[in-house]
Amino acid sequence: MTTNTCPSCNAPVDAGDKFCANCGCQIPTTSNCPKCNSVIDVGDKFCAYCGQTIQSAPLVAADLPEATTSSEAQQPSDAKSEKRIYAMFGIFAAVLAVALVLIAVLTSGPDVYVVGHEKNDQGKKVATLWKNGKAQHLSDGKTNASANSVFVSGKDVYVAGYVDHESGYYCRATLWKNGVLQQLGRLTNSELNSRANSVYVSGNNVYVVGSDAEDWGFMPPILWLNGEPRRLGNWSGNAMSVFVLEEDVYVAGNSGDDEGSEAIIWKNSSPQQFKNLRKRYQQRAGEDFYAYASSVCMSGSDVYVTLNEQKGLGGQSNVTLLKNNKPQYLIDINKPWANSVHVAGNDVFVAGLENYGTFETVPMLWENGTPKRLSAGKNYGSAESVYVFGKDVYVAGYEGEDDAHKAAVLWKKGLKTVLGKGEAKCVFVK
């Protein structure tokens, strides 16, 4: 076996060794012929180019990496160890950050706002806002109160409803902004009822609709603009829903007297009555006629309205969906009633109920006229509001054995979540 010496420590090394077993120095595998300077392999006895006899000679350490001691070759330095630890920690932190981002993306969702009321231990209705299922009481529970509508603009949450006066003789229309109560203006200083049913925010303007009694027997529909009341008609009635598109303000409601009520849409405070529908229904029924426009929604330039028609108080009813004042379909099975309409793309969703008798009402959702029961039994329930976000359909309402045992409910894609003891009146998703 040919033996050479390490160019660094002169320890003997065998032919074919790549590193010195003593110091760890790298051993060269080629050298040069002393006669013709051709490159030859270490251990060759003759030059393959000129035939020169090659004498075994010590290897040269020129251009070789600096030798290390055997202990240095076997163990990394403290500095290198620290660098490796830091590198490993950095990789772990990066992986953890990516995992957290993925979890946030997969578990994040919109905020779901629901308003209504809960019953406290004293049997009083407490105006309530549920955000993602967590309840926030808006009233003190000393008198009855209810939240009827919610709208979210930026970081501000607006809720419209009413609070009973401490005397218990009348209630006041109320607006809460981020939980802070704001009394709405009155047309008179009468100690009579006023209620807020719907709220919509556009830019810096806050629109609220409802009713405000000016005298016994006279409670006209009202539009509040930034808290200031505006009468919408000279007859008693109620404004139930408001929707704003650019400069146009649409309000759905009704106005009339003891002999009947007409459904009305007000556009910028100008009434648009559905007289053709009233005439048709009166010819068929031959009795007192009551009609209520319960909800208005817009999609592009199209105006959608839910219209409830009733033959006498408590009589047979039907629901008509109007698009730009033209009937789209009629629902007249099981005394239906519509409370809310929402449009998503080409689909129109209507929330309401079917009536089978005393304390036998079923919360309903109609999608493009096709009915879907939200409750299995004929208990006491109603779907009060519908909102579509992405592919998910949210419905707020209530159900229970009777009026004294109702639960506020949120349905999402048909699945029920009980929010509390009371009623859910409106849902907004953002």
Secondary structure, 3 states (H helix, E strand, C coil): CCEEECCCCCCEEECCCCECCCCCCECCCEEECCCCCCEEECCCCECCCCCCECCCCCCCCCCCCCCCCHHHHHCCCHHHHHHHHHHHHHHHHHHHHHHHHHHHHHHCCCCEEEEEEEECCCCCEEEEEEECCEEEECCCCCCCEEEEEEEEECCEEEEEEEEECCCCCCEEEEEEECCEEEECCCCCCCCCCEEEEEEEEECCEEEEEEEECCECCECCEEEEECCEEEECCCCEEEEEEEEEECCEEEEEEEEEECCEEEEEEEECCEEEECHHHHHHHHHHHCCCEEEEEEEEEEECCEEEEEEEEEECCCCCEEEEEEECCEEEEEECCCCCEEEEEEEECCEEEEEEEEECCCCCEEEEEEECCEEEECCCCCCEEEEEEEEEECCEEEEEEEEECCCCCEEEEEEECCEEEEEEEEEEEEEEEC
